[in-house]
Amino acid sequence: MKEYLTEVSEVLKQNQTSQNGLTSASAAERFAKFGPNKLKEGKKVSLAARFLKELADPMILILIAAAVISGVTAVYAGESFADVIIIMIVVLINAVLGVVQESKAEKAIAALQEITAATSKVIRDGHQITVKSEELVPGDIIVLEAGDAVPADARIIESASMKIEEAALTGESVPVNKAVSALSLGDEKDVPLGDRKNMAYMGSTVVYGRGQAVVTGTGMNTEMGKIADALSAAKDDETPLQKKLNQLSKVLSFLVIGICVFIFALDVFRSYPNITGQGMLDTFMVAVSLAVAAIPEGLAAVVTIVLSIGVTNMSKRNAVIRKLTAVETLGCTQVICSDKTGTLTQNKMTVVEHAGPDIDYLATAMALASDAELDENNDAVGEPTECALVNDAFKLGFHKTELKQKCPRIGEAPFDSGRKMMSTVHKTENGAIVQFTKGAPDEVLKRCTHVWANGEAVELDDETRKAILEKNKNMADRALRVLCGAMRSYDAPPESFEADTLEQNLCFLGLSGMIDPIRPEVKAAIDECKQAGIRPVMITGDHKDTAAAIAKELGILSPEGEAITGAQLNDMSDEELKQNIETFSVYARVQPEHKVRIVKAWKAEGKVTAMTGDGVNDAPSIKNADIGVGMGITGTDVTKNVADMVLADDNFATIVSAVEEGRRIYDNIRKAIQFLLASNLAEVLSIFFATILGFVVLKPVHLLWINLITDCFPALALGMEKSEGDIMRRSPRNAKDGIFAGGMGIDVVLQGVIVTILTLSAYFIGHFIEAGKWEIVNSADGMTMAFLTLSMVEIFHSFNMRSRRKSVFSLKNHNKFLWGAMILSFILTTAVIYVPFLSDAFGFEHISLLEYAIAMGLAVVIIPIIEFVKLVQRKAGKE
């Protein structure tokens, strides 16, 4: 059936529905028959493919090569396969962790999609309700308003100046005016998709007006379904941090290969011409040791898990992260451009003041010129401002439902951000036609020629006009949002309901002043922003005086700051705006295109900028911002889809909370990276110098154990570290800074060298206790003590890394995960040395209590040494 060629009555009949919608029972039956209204998902990657993907990492491939070499060596020399087994266990554990983490991320995304699932307004059982868009079925009557994404293919049955943007389907960016009448074919065989004026299609967006439509196709039976017969699984772009880590991984891989080749060549050259086959294998094993020592096996897993947990924490604090890049960018945010209504305020507008000769008539006009309705509890539902007007009329004794019955609407010119007003035309009980207009006072008053006084319209003179404007300013100065009401009478219905036709020769009725209370937590959040070096900026469509008053109360508008209007912005060039952008803290009476200019001006100044928005017209500015923030409650599907982050509570304080969490996550990832790289550098240097001097300090299996147990667990625990006390008193970090910025590279080298010295010291002391003399030879006691020292020094060093510059003893919070990692590592490391079958597998001696105490003592020394280094760095003024 080609619904666009069919009259509405026939379409409804064919779909066995009516303008009162389906019954709940009928909708349930159809859902069972047609299934969910969503496109077919792309093929999921198999478990085996994911596993192989994890094994394809360059450093993992080197480990596998090391295992193969170890296996060949074991076969040739008739030795134990312990090295091979443990290397493969580490490889498998890493791969399994990666697959598990990817599955966890998929579940998190699925849960996120459930939380932020698109919803639609639908009429069922004669009442308008909201359901998940995927629950729509053919025959449902959907209600469409500006900002809504069209959830299914539908035949339009009612249109009030509705325009729909269909670029996703037709490539035509100009919105299409929608109508109700059936189309005719003419000389064509069919009507092209872009010319079907009475249809709305899934994937398009309502940008103007409102209407209703009957669903004719859902899921894969839509035009969008035809185009996207099989959707590929969406892939997240790599974050800047992930890219840097991948680069680091490649560098480390080449470094590992280079070191291995160098050591192998050096050992062969040094032994030539007396080198034997066994000697060659021993040299291979040294190279393998270096490969194992240089690879931070847990790095990728640690970073991924920390990011994942951070995103989960943010969602618990009402910040739903849609793009992983947002986590890093949040920590760099320097400017937050925020909408006022609902974000800085409670979005509970209440009329508190009237100005006009007939308050009852004013309230009636305002309620009728609104789309908000009263629910069964007599609470208004709809747009907050209109809800306030409908609630105000109800308090004065005028029920919206009764008003509609007495004065049914016969036409309208919907609200438009350019005109800043809307008009509705009604037929009264006595048959007269009356129009009510509401909107911004300065705009409506321009179109007024009369004023309502003593029950009739009298000419509006300049003195009265001036008095009205003064009253408007007086109300606005007290942070009231002021709307103007006007009317116009007709002898017969107007020929056109276009705004230009209706909104002329109006009669002024009065002013309604309302206030949206400031959210109590926002003032503290603004203060926290300033302490953190973040500039809060208010952008609103409200009157300049209203915006300035609220901004001053919140501390956004300082004495030296300025408020500017959209009209003033129009008089500025982009270059002028860029030069003066630091001056303006409040933008009032702005239009959507102004927001894009503001964002671009801040970005041109090199500032990392966040932008909030809820309406469809906010999408361009949200997309242009470094961090686009959509509103979870009042936001349209369009803005949520382009946003990097969605606020579940539409609260400015949540943005600040997310910034803090973003800073914490990045801090902790850097701490974990520094810890892992310093530890691995120490292992490489220990093996390198031992090889140069001619003894074996540690075997590959020992290094694998250390990397798996005493590296990974503490690194993960560092990722759980709470925010440092001054994290929101620091200036935002530079987004261009690399991983090693702020002297981290120097710290890694310094700490690696210190751990190396402690490890080699433990080896020589162990050998001296065992042999009673100093000499450079292989020593079982020395190797065991070096293993114990290196294992535990890394554990103790992880406590140093709780803060890169502060003393660990000055930190007030306790990291229970780190203590747990220490206890676990301590038990396992001691067991490897003293449990017979384990010590035999690892080739350890059961060292004496004195040797054990000395090794542990050397490990603990890392804390006072690093404390002294931090003290020097603080005195030198670093970070």
PAMI-928943 format. One record per residue: x, y, z of N, C-alpha, C in turn. Coordinates in steps of 0.2 Angstrom, whole numbers, plus 5000, padded with zeros to 4 digits. Example, Ala and Ser with C-alpha at 12.3 -4.5 7.8 and 13.67 -1.06 7.14 Angstrom:
506649725039506249785039506649845039;506449895035506849955036506450005039;
This chain:
500449945000500050005000500450065000;500350114995500750174995500350224999;500450235005500050275010500050355008;500550375004500650445002500150464997;499850404993499350424988498650414991;498650394997497950375000497750425005;497050435005496850485010496950455017;496950505022497050485029496550435032;495950445030495350395033495550325030;495750315024495850255021496550225025;497050265026497650245029497450215036;497050255040496850225046496550165046;496050155041495650095040496050035039;496550045034497049995032497449965038;497650015042498049995048497649985054;496949975053496549955059496649995065;496650065064496750105070496350175069;496350215073496050285073496450335076;496150395076496550455078496650445086;496250405089496250395096496850345098;497150315093497650265094497450195095;497950155095497850085097497650075104;497350015106497249995113497949965115;498049965121498649925124498649855122;498149825122498049755120498249745113;497949785108498149785101498849795100;499149845103499849865102500349805104;500149765110500549715112500449655107;499949645104499849595099500249605093;500249665091500649685085501349685086;501549705092502249695094502549625093;502149575096502249505095502349485088;501949515084501949505076502549535073;502649595074503149635070503749635073;503849625079504449635083504649705085;505249715088505449785090505649825084;505449895085505549945080506349965080;506749925078507449945077507749905071;508349935069508649905063509049845065;509149795061509549735062510249755064;510449725069511149735071511649705067;512249735067512849705063513049635066;513449595062513649535065514149545071;514049515076514549525082515149485080;515749505083516349475082516449415087;516649355084516649295088517149295093;517049255098517549255104518249235101;518249185097518949165094519249225091;518849265087519149325083519449375088;519049385093519249435099519849405102;519949345103520549315107521149325102;521049305096521649315091521849385091;521349435091521549505091521949525097;521749495102522149515108522949485108;522949435104523649405103524049435098;523749485094524049515089524449575091;524449595097524849655100525549635099;525949685097526649675095527049645101;526949675107527249645113527049575115;526449565114526249495115526549445110;526649465104526949425099527749415101;528049465104528749455106528749395112;528249405116528249355122528049285119;527649275114527549215111528149185108;528549235105529149215102529649185107;529649225113530049205118529949135121;529249125121529049055123529248995119;529249015112529448965107530248955108;530549005109531348995110531448955116;531048975121531148935128531048865127;530448845123530348775122530848745118;531148775113531648745109532248735113;532448775117532948775122532848715127;532248705130532148655134532148585131;531948585125531948515121532748505120;533148545118533848535116534248525122;534148555128534548545134534248495138;533648475137533248425142533148455148;532948525148532748555154532048565155;531848595161531048605162530748655157;530148635156529648685152529348735156;529548745162529248795167529248865164;529748885160529748955157529248955152;529148905148528648905142527948905145;527848865150527248865153527048925156;527448965160527249025163527249085158;527649085153527549135148526849125145;526649065143526049055140525449075144;525549055151525049075155524949145156;525449185156525449265156525049285149;525249255144524949275137524249265137;524049205140523349185140522949225145;523249245150522849285155522749355152;523249385149523149445146522649445141;522649395136522149385131521449385134;521349335139520749325142520449395145;520949425149520749495152520549545147;520849545141520649585136519949575133;519849505132519149485129518649495134;518749485141518249495146518149575146;518649615146518549685146518149715141;518249685134517849705129517149685129;517049625132516349605133516049645138;516449665144516149705149515949775146;516349805141516249865138515649865134;515549805130514949795126514249795131;514349765136513749765141513649835143;514149865145514049935147513749985142;513949975136513650015130512949995129;512749925130512049905130511649935135;511949935141511549965147511450045146;511950075143511950145141511350155136;511350115131510850125126510150115129;510150065134509450055138509250125142;509750155145509650215149509450265145;509850275139509750335135509250315129;508850265129508450235124508050295121;507950305115507550355112506850335114;506450385115505750375117505250415112;504650395112504150435107503550445111;503250495109502550515112502050485107;501650445110501150405106500450405110;499950405106499250405108499050325108;498850305114498550235115498050245120;497550205119496950205123496650275124;496750315119496450385119496850435123;497450415126497850455130498550465127;498850515128499550525125500050495131;500450455129500950425134501650425130;502150415134502850405131503050335132;503350305126503550235126504250235123;504650185124505250175120505050165113;505450205109505350205101505350135099;505750085102505750015099505149985100;504650005104504049975106503449995101;503650045097503150065092502950005087;502250005085502049955080501649995075;501549965069501149995064500450005067;500150065065499550085068499550135074;500150135077500250185082500150255080;499850295084499750365082500350405086;500850435082501350465086501350545086;501550575091501550645091502250675090;502250715085502950745083502950815085;503550835088503650915089504350925087;504550995087505151015085505650985090;506250955087506750925091506750855091;506150825089506050755089506350715083;506650655085506850615079506250575077;506150575071505550525068505750455070;505350425074505550355076505350295071;504950305066504750255062504450285055;504350255050503950275044503250285046;502950345044502250365046501950405041;501350405040500850445036500650505041;500750565039500550625043499750635042;499450635048498750645049498550715051;499050755054498950815057499650855056;499650915054500250955053500051035055;500451055060500451125061501051155060;501151185053501751215051502351165052;502251105051502851055053503351055047;503951055049504451045044504950995047;505150955042505550895044506250895039;506750885042507450885039507550805037;507650795031507650725028508350705025;508850745027509550745023509850665024;509650635029509950565030509650515025;509050535022508750495017508850515010;508750585009508750615003509350655001;509750675006510350715004510150785004;509550805004509250875004509250905011;509650955012509750985018509251035020;508851055015508251105017507651065020;507451085025506851055028506251055024;505851005024505250995020504651015024;504251055021503551075024503151015023;502850995028502350935028501650955028;501250915024500550925024500150855025;499550865025499050805026498750775020;498650815015498250785009498650735006;498250685003498550634998498850664992;499350634990499750654984499450624978;499550654972499350624965499950604961;499950554957500550534953500650584947;500150614944500250644938500550604933;501050624929501350584924501850534926;502050534933502550494935502250424937;502750374937502550314940502450304947;502850354951502850354958503150424960;502950434966503150504969503850484972;504350524970505050514973505050524981;505450494984505550494992505550564994;505950614991505950684994505350724993;504950704988504350744987503650714991;503750664995503250634998503050685005;502750735003502650785008502150765014;501850715013501350685019501650625022;502250615021502550555025503150585029;503250545035503850555039504250495040;504850495039505250435039505750435044;505850365047506350355052507050385050;507350415054508050445053508050515051;507450545050507350615049507150655056;507150715056507150755062506650815061;506150825065505750875065506050945068;506050995064506451055065505951115067;505351105065504851165066504151135066;503751165070503051155071502951085075;502351065074502150995077501650965073;501450895074500950865071500850795074;500450755070500350685072500350645066;500550575067500650535061500450465063;500250425058500050355060500650315057;500950265061501550225059501350175054;501650175049501550125043502150075042;502650085045503250045045503750045050;503949995053504449995059505049945057;505549965061506149915060506449915053;506549855051506849845044506349855038;505749865040505149885035505149955034;505649995036505650065034506050085029;506050145026506550165021507250165023;507350175030508050175033508250105033;507750055034507949985034508149965028;507849985022508049965016508749985014;508950045016509650075015510150035019;509950025026510449995030510249925031;510249875026510049815027510449775033;511049795033511449765039511949815041;511849835048512249885050512849855053;513449885052514049855055514149885062;514449845066514549865073514949925074;514649975077514950035078515650025082;516150065080516750065083516950135086;517250125092517450195095518150215092;518150275091518850295089519350295095;519950285093520450275098520550345101;520650345108520750415111521450435110;521550495111522250525111522750475115;522550465121522950425126523050355123;522550325120522650255117523150255111;523050315107523550315102524250325104;524350365109525050375112525250305115;524850275118525050205121525250155116;524850155110525050115105525750135102;525850195101526450215099527050195104;526850205110527350185115527450105115;526950065113527049995113527449975107;527450015101527849995096528550015097;528650075100529350095102529650045107;529250025112529549975116529749905113;529249885108529449825104530049825100;530149885097530749895093531349895098;531249925104531849935109531949865111;531449825113531549755115532049715110;531749725104532149685099532849705098;532949775098533649805098534049785103;533849785110534149765115534349685115;533849645113534049575112534549565107;534549595102535049585096535749605099;535749665102536349695105536649645110;536249625115536549575120536749515117;536349485112536549425109537249425105;537249485101537849495098538449505102;538349545107538949555112539149495115;538749455118538949385121539249345116;539049335110539349295105540049315104;540049385103540749415101541249405107;540949415113541449405119541649335120;541249285118541349215119541749185113;541749225107542049195101542849185102;543149135100542949085096542749015100;542649025107542548965111541748955112;541348985109540648985110540348915108;539948885112539648815111538948825109;538648765107537848765106537548785112;537748755118537448775124537548845126;538048875124538248945126537748985121;537648965115537149005111536449005114;536248945116535648945119535548985126;536148985130536149025136536049095134;536349115128536349185126535649205124;535349155120534649165118534249175124;534349135130533949145136534049215139;534649245139534749305141534349355137;534349355130533949395126533249395128;532949325129532249315131532149355137;532649345142532549385149532449455148;532849485143532749555142532149575139;531849535134531249545131530649545136;530649495140530149485145530249545150;530849565152530949625157530649695154;530749695147530649765144529849775143;529449715143528749725141528349735147;528049795147527549795153526849765151;526849695152526249655150525549685152;525549715158524849735160524649805158;525049845154524949915153524249925149;524149885144523549895140522949885144;522949825148522449805152522249855157;522849875160522749925166522349985163;522550015158522350075155521550065153;521450015150520749995148520249995154;520549955159520049945165519950005169;520450045169520450105173519950155169;519950155163519550205159518850175160;518750105159518050075160517750095167;518150085172517850095179517750165180;518150215177518050285177517350305174;517250275168516550285164515950265169;516050205172515550185176515450225182;515950255185515850295191515550365188;515750385182515350445180514650435179;514450375177513750365176513350365182;513650345188513350345194513350415197;513650455194513650525196513250565191;512850535187512350565182512650585176;513350575174513650595168513750535164;513350525159513350465154513850485149;514450445149514950455143514750415137;514650455132514450425125515050405121;515650445122516250435118516850435123;517250385122517750375127518250435127;518350475121518750525121518550585126;517950585128517750635132518050625139;518250565141518550555148519150595148;519550595143520250635143520150705142;519650725137519550795136519350835142;518850795146518650825152519150855156;519650825157520250845161520550905159;520450925152520750985149520351045149;519651035151519151085149519351145153;519351205149519551275151518951315151;518451305147517851345147517251305147;516751315151516051285150515551335148;515251325142514751365140514051335142;513651365146513151325149512451365147;511951325146511251355145511051365152;510551415153510351435160509851385162;509251385158508651355161508751275161;508651255168508651185169509351155170;509851195169510551175170510851215176;510751275176510951315181510351325186;509751315183509151325187508751265188;508251265192507851205193507351185187;507251225183506751215177506051205180;505851245185505251235188504951305188;504851335182504551405181503951415185;503851465188503251485192503051565191;502451575189502251645188502151675195;502551735196502451765203502251835202;502151865196501951935195501551945189;501051985189500652005183500752075182;500652105176500552175175500152185169;499552205170499052215165498352235168;497952265164497252285167496752225169;496852175165496352115166496752055167;496952035173497351975175497051915173;496351905174496051845172496051835164;495951885161495951875153496751865151;497151895154497851885153498051815154;497851785160498051715161497751665157;497051685155496751635150497051635143;497251695141497651705134498251665134;498651675140499251635140499251565140;498751535144498551465144498351435137;497951475134497651445127498251455122;498751505123499251505118499851465120;499751405123500251365126500051295124;500551255123500451175121500451135127;500651165133500651125139499851105141;499851045144499151025146499151005154;498650995157498550975164498450905164;498850865168498750795169498150775174;498050715175497550695180497650715187;498250735188498350765195498350845195;498150875189498150945188498750975189;499350945187499950965186500150975178;500351035176500551045169501051005167;501050975161501550935158501650975151;502350975149502551005143503151055144;503251105140503851145141503751185147;504251195151504251225158503951295158;504051335153503751405153503051395152;502851355147502151355146501751315152;502151265155501851235161501651285166;502151335167502051385172501451435171;501351445164500751485162500051445163;500051385162499451345162499351335170;499851315174499751315181499551375184;499751435182499551495184498751515183;498551495177497851495175497451455179;497651395181497351345185497251375192;497751405195497751435201497251495202;497151525196496651585196495951555194;495851485193495251455192495051445185;495551435181495451425174495751355172;495351305171495651245169495751235162;496351215160496551215153496051175148;495851115151495451075147494751105146;494551145151493851175150493951235145;494551275146494651325141494651305134;494951245133495051215126494351195123;493951175128493251155126492851215124;492951275127492551335126492851365120;493451365119493851405114494351355110;494051305106494451265103494951295098;495551275097496051305093495951275086;495951325081495851315074496451325069;496951355072497551365068498051395073;498651395070499251425074499851445070;500251485073500951495071501451475076;501751415076502151395081502651435083;502951425089503551465092504151455087;504451515086505051505082505551555086;506251525086506751565090506951625086;506751635080506851695076506351755078;505751735078505251785080505151795088;505351735091505251735099504551745101;504051715097503351715099502951655096;502351645098501951605095501251625095;500851605091500151635091499651575089;499051575093498551525091497851555090;497451525086496851555084496251515086;495751545089495251505093494551525090;494051475091493351495090493051495096;492751555098492451555105491751525105;491451525111490751495112490251535107;490351605107489851635103489951645095;490451605093490651595086491151645084;491351695088491951745086492551705086;493051735082493751715081494151755084;494651735089495051775093495751735092;496251775092496951755092497351775098;497751735101498151745107498851735105;499251785107499951785105500351795112;500851755112501351765118502051755116;502451795119503151795117503551845121;504151855118504651905122504351975121;504252015127503952075127504152125122;504852135121505052185116504852165109;504852105107504652085101503852085100;503452065105502752065104502552135104;502852175108502552245109502752285102;503252265098503352295092502752285087;502352235088501752215084501152245087;501152275093500552295096500352365094;499752375092499452445090498952465095;498752425099498152435104498352405111;498052425116498052395123497352385126;497352325129496652305132496552345138;495952385139495852425144495052425145;494852415151494152415153493652375148;493952315146493552275142493552285135;493952335133494052345125494752365123;494852365117495552385114495552455113;496052495116496152565114496852575111;496852625108497552645104498152645109;498652615107499252615111499652675110;499752725115500152785114500852775116;501252825114501952815116502152815124;501752845127501852855135501652785138;501152755136500952685138501452635136;501652635130502152595127502852595132;503052665133503652675137503552645144;502852655147502752625154502752545154;502552515149502552445148503252425148;503752455144504452435143504752445150;504652495154504952505160504752455165;504052435165503852385169504152315168;504252305161504652245159505352245162;505652295161506352305164506452295171;505952325175505952315182505852245184;505452205181505352135182505952095180;506252115174506852075172507452085177;507452155179508052165184507952125190;507452095192507352055198507351985196;507651965190507851905188507151865186;506651905185506051865182506051855175;505751805173505751795165505051825164;505051865159504451905157504151885150;503551865150503151855144502651905143;502551925137502051965135501451935132;500851955133500251925130499851975126;499651955120499251995116498651965113;498251995110497651965106497452005100;497051975096496852005090496151965088;495652005086494951985084494851985077;494451935075494351925068493551915067;493251935061492551925060492551855057;493051835053493051765050493751735051;493751665051494451635051494951665046;495551685048496051715044496151665038;496351695032496451655026497151615027;497551645031498251605031498451605039;498751555041498951555048499751565048;500051595043500751605043500851665048;501451665051501651705057501551785054;501851795048501851865045501151895045;500651845043499951865043499651885049;499751835054499351835060499651895065;500351895065500651935071500752015069;500152045067500152115065499552145069;499552205070499052245073498752215080;499152195084499052155090498752205096;498452175101498152215106498552195113;498852235116499252215122498852195128;498952135131498552115136498852125143;499552115143499852115149500552075149;500852075155501552045156501451995162;501751935161501751885166502551875168;502651885174503351875176503451805180;503951765178504051705182504751695183;504851655188505551635190505751565190;506351545188506551475188507151475194;506951455200507451455205508151425203;508651455206509351425205509451365208;509751315205509851245209510351265214;510151235220510551255226511351235226;511451185222512151155222512551195217;512251235212512651265207513151315209;512951355214513351405216514051385218;514051325222514651295224515051265218;514651245213515051215208515351265203;515051325203515351385200515951405203;515951405210516551425214517151375212;516951305212517451255211517751265204;517251285199517551295192518151345192;517951395196518451455196519151435199;519051395205519651365208520051325203;519651285199520051235194520251275188;520251335188520451375182519951365176;519351355177518851345172518351405172;518251425166517851485165517151465163;516651485168515951465166515651525162;515251515157514951565153514251545152;513751595153513051575153512851605146;512451555142512151575136511451555136;511051605135510251595136509851635131;509251615130508851655126508451705130;508551715136508251755141508451835139;508051875143508151945142508851955146;509252005143509852025145509852035153;509452075155509452095162509252035167;508851995164508651935168509351885169;509651875163510251835163510751865167;510851935167511451965171511251955178;510651965180510451965187510651895190;510451835186510551775189511351755189;511651775183512351765183512751795188;512551855190512851895196512751855203;512151825203511951795209512351725210;512551695204512951635204513651645204;513851705203514551725202514851715196;514451705190514751695184514951765181;514551815182514651885180514951925185;515651935184516051975189515952045187;516152095191516152165190516452185184;517052145182517352165176517152135170;516652085171516452045165515852085162;515652065156515052095152514552045150;513952075149513452035146513252065139;513152025135513052045128512452005125;512152035120511552005117511651985110;511251945108511351915101511351965096;510952025097510952075092511652115092;511952115098512552145098513052105094;512952035095513451985092513351995084;512752005082512652015075513052075072;513252125076513552185074514352175074;514552115077515252095077515452055072;516052065069516352015065516651955069;516851895066517151845070517751865073;518151905069518851925072518751965078;518252015078518052055084517852015090;517451965088517251925094517751885097;518251855093518851825095519251865100;519351935098519751975101519451995108;518751995108518452015115518151955118;518251895116517951835119518051835127;518651845129518751845136518351895140;518051945137517751995141517051975143;516751935138516051915139515851855143;515451865149515351805153514551785152;514151825149513451815148513251835141;512851785138512651795131511851785132;511451845131510751845131510451855124;509751825124509451835118509751805112;510151755113510551725107510051675103;510251665097509951615093510451565092;510251505089510751445088511351465085;511351505079511951515076512451555080;512251595085512651625089513051585093;512751525095513151475100513751445096;513651435090514151405086514751455085;514651525084515151575084515451575091;515151575096515451585103515951525104;515751465102516151405103516751415099;516651435093517251435088517751495090;517451545093517851595095518351575101;518051535106518451515112518951465109;518751425105519251375102519751405098;519651465095520151495091520651525096;520451545102520951565107521351505110;521251445108521551395110521251365117;520651375118520351355124519951285123;520051235127519651175127518951195130;518451185125517751215127517251165127;516851165132516251125133515651165132;515151135129514551165127513951125129;513451155132512851115134512251135129;511751095129511151115125510651055125;510051075123509551025124509051025117;509051085114508651085108508951055102;508551045096508851025090509251075087;509151135088509551195086510251205089;510251165095510951165099511451115096;511151075092511651015089512251045086;512251095081512851125078513351145083;513151185088513651205093513951155097;513551105099513751045103514251005099;514150995093514550955088515250995087;515251065087515851105086516251105093;515951095098516351105105516751045106;517351055110517750995111517450945115;516950965120516550925124515850945123;515450905119514750925118514350885124;513950925127513550905133512750905132;512450845131511750845130511350835136;510750865136510350855142509850795142;509950755147509650685147508850695148;508650745152507950755153507550795148;507750855147507450895142507750895135;508350855135508650855128508250815123;508350835117508050805111508450745109;508250695105508650645103509250665099;509150725095509650745091510250765095;510150805100510650835104511050775108;510650725110510950675114511450635109;511150625103511550585098512250615096;512250685096512850715094513350735100;513050725106513450745112513950695114;514450715117515050665120514850645126;514350685130514150665137513450685137;513050645141512350665142512250665150;511950725152511850735159511150705161;511150655165510550615167510050665171;510350715174509950755178509950835176;510250845170510250915167510550965172;511050945176511350985181512051015179;512151075180512851105179513351075184;513151065190513551035195513850965193;513450925189513650865186514250875181;514250925177514750935173515450945177;515350985182515950995186516250935189;515750895192515850825194516250785189;515950785183516250745178516950765176;517150835176517750865175518250835180;518050835187518450815192518650735191;518150695189518250625188518650615182;518650655177519050655171519750665173;519850715177520550735179520850675184;520450645188520650595192520850535188;520450515183520650455179521250465175;521350525172521950545169522550535173;522550565179523050565184523250495186;522750455187522850385189523150345184;522950355177523250325172524050335171;524150405172524850425172525250395177;524950385183525350355189525450285188;524950255185525050175183525550165178;525550215173526050205167526750225170;526850275174527450285177527750225181;527250205185527450145190527750085185;527350065180527450005176528150015172;528250075169528850095165529450095170;529350125176529950125180530150055182;529650015184529749945186530149905180;529849915174530149875169530849895167;530949965167531649995166532149965171;531849955177532349925182532549855181;532049815178532149745176532649745170;532549785166532949785160533649805162;533749865166534449885168534749825172;534349795176534649745181534949685176;534549665171534749605167535349635163;535349695160535849725156536549725159;536549755165537149755169537449695171;536949645173537149585175537449545170;537149545164537449515158538149545156;538149605156538849645155539349615160;539149605166539649585171539749515171;539349475168539449405167539049355172;538449375175538149335179537349345178;536949295180536249295179535949315186;535549375185535249405191534549375192;534249365186533549345186533349305180;532949255180532749215174532149245171;531949225165531349255162530749235166;530749175169530149155173530049195179;530549225182530549265187530249335185;530449355180530249425177529549425176;529349365173528549355171528149355177;528349325182528049325189527949395192;528549435192528549495194528049545190;528049535184527649585179526949565180;526749505182526049485182525849495189;526249485194525949485201526149555204;526749575204526949635208526949705204;526749695197526649755193525949765192;525549715189524849725187524449745192;524449705198523949715203524049785206;524649805208524749875211524549935206;524649915199524549965194523749975194;523349925194522649925194522449965200;522749945206522549975212522650055212;523250075208523350145208522750175203;522550145199521950165195521350185199;521250145205520750165209520850215214;521450245214521550305219521050355218;520850385224520450435224520750505222;520350555221520650615219521050645224;521650675222522050715227521650775229;521850795235521450855238521450915233;521950925230522050995226521850985218;521550925217521450915210521050965206;520550995210520151045207520351115209;520951125211521251185212521851195208;521951155203522451155198522251185192;522651215188522451235181522351175177;521851185172521751125167522451105164;522551045163523151025159523151045152;523651045148523651065141523551005137;523051005133522750945129523350925125;523850965123524350935119524950905122;524850905129525450875133525450795132;526050775131526150695130526150665137;526150595136526150555142526750575147;527250595144527850605149527950685150;527450725149527450795151527550805159;527850855161527850875168528450835171;528950815167529550785170529450705171;528850675169528750605170529250565167;529550585161530050545158530650535163;530850595166531450595170531350555177;530650565179530550525185530550445184;530350425178530350355176531050325176;531550365173532250345173532550345180;532450405183532750405190532550345195;531850335195531550285199531850215197;531850205190532150145187532850125189;533250185189533950175191533950155199;533550195203533550175210533450105212;532850085208532650015209533149965207;533549975201534049935199534649925204;534849985207535349985212535149945218;534549945220534349905226534349835224;534049815218534049745216534749715216;535249755212535849725212536249725218;536049765223536349765230536149705233;535549685232535249625236535549565233;535749565227536049505224536749495227;537149555227537849545229537849535237;537449565241537349545248537249475249;536749445245536549375245537149325244;537549345239538049305237538649305242;538749365245539249375251539049335257;538449335258538149295264538249215263;538149205256538149135254538949105254;539349145251540049125249540549155254;540349215258540849245262541349285259;541249305253541749345249541349385244;541649435241541349475236541649455229;541249425225541449415218540849415213;541049415207540449425202540449355199;539949315202539849245199539049235200;538849175197538149155198538049135205;537449155208537349145215536549125216;536449075219535749055220535449095225;535849105231535549155236535449225234;535949245230535949315227535349325222;535249275218534649275214533949275218;533949235223533349235227533249305230;533749325233533649395237533549455232;533849445226533649495221532949495219;532649435218531949425216531549455221;531649435228531249455233531249535234;531849565233531949635233531549675228;531649645222531349675216530549675216;530349615218529649605219529349655224;529649655230529349695235529549775235;530049785231530249865230529749895226;529449855221528949875217528249885220;528149845225527549845229527549915233;528149925237528249975241528250045237;528550035231528550095226527850115224;527450065223526750085221526450135226;526650125233526350175238526650245236;527250255234527550315232527150345227;526850305222526550335216525850355217;525550345224524950375225524850445224;525450485224525550555222526150565219;526250595213526850605209527350655213;527050695217527450755220527350755228;526750735230526550745237526850685241;527050705247527250645252526650595253;526850535253526350485254526050485261;526450515265526150525272525750585273;525650625268525150685269524550665266;524450605263523850595259523350565265;522750595265522250575270521850515268;521650505261521350445260521750385260;521450325261521750265261521550225254;522050195251521850155245521850075247;521250055249521149985251521349935246;521349955239521549905234522249895234;522649955235523349945236523649905241;523249915247523449875253523349795251;522749785248522549715246523149685241;523349735236523849705232524449695235;524649735240525249725244525249655248;524749645251524649585255524649525251;524249525245524249465240524949455238;525349505235525949505232526449475238;526449495244526849475249526749405250;526149375251526049305252526249265246;526149285240526249245234527049245233;527349295234528149305233528449265238;528249265244528549225250528449145248;527849135246527649065244528149035239;528249075234528649055228529349035231;529649075236530249055238530348995243;529748995247529848945253529448875252;528948875247528548815246528948775241;529148715243529648675240529548665232;528948645230528848625223528848695219;528648755222528648815218529348835218;529748835223530448855223530848815219;530748755218531048715213530948735206;530248745205530148765198530448835196;530548875201530848945199531548945200;531848885203532548885204532848925210;532448935216532648975221532848935227;533348965231533548945237533048965243;533048915248532648935254533148985258;533149045257533649095260533449095268;533949115272533949125279533449185281;533249185287532849235290533249305289;533949305290534349365289534249385282;534349345278534349365271533649395269;533149355271532449375270532349455272;532649465279532549525282532949585278;533549565276533949615272533649635265;533349585262533049595255532449635256;532049625262531449665263531649735265;532149735269532449805271532649845265;532949815260533149855254532549875250;532049835250531449855247531049915250;531049915257530749965260531050035259;531750035258532150095257531850135252;531550105247531250145241530850205243;530450195249529950245251530350305254;530850305258531150365261531550395255;531850355250532250385245531850425240;531250395238530750435234530450495238;530350485244530150545248530550605248;531250585248531750635248531750675241;531750625236531650655229531050705228;530550685231529950725230530050795234;530350785240530450845243530850895239;531450875236531850915232531450945226;531050905223530650925218530150975220;529850965226529351025228529751085229;530351075233530751135234530951175228;531051135222531251165216530651195212;530051185215529451215212529151175206;529351115205529051075200528351045202;527851055198527251035199527051055206;
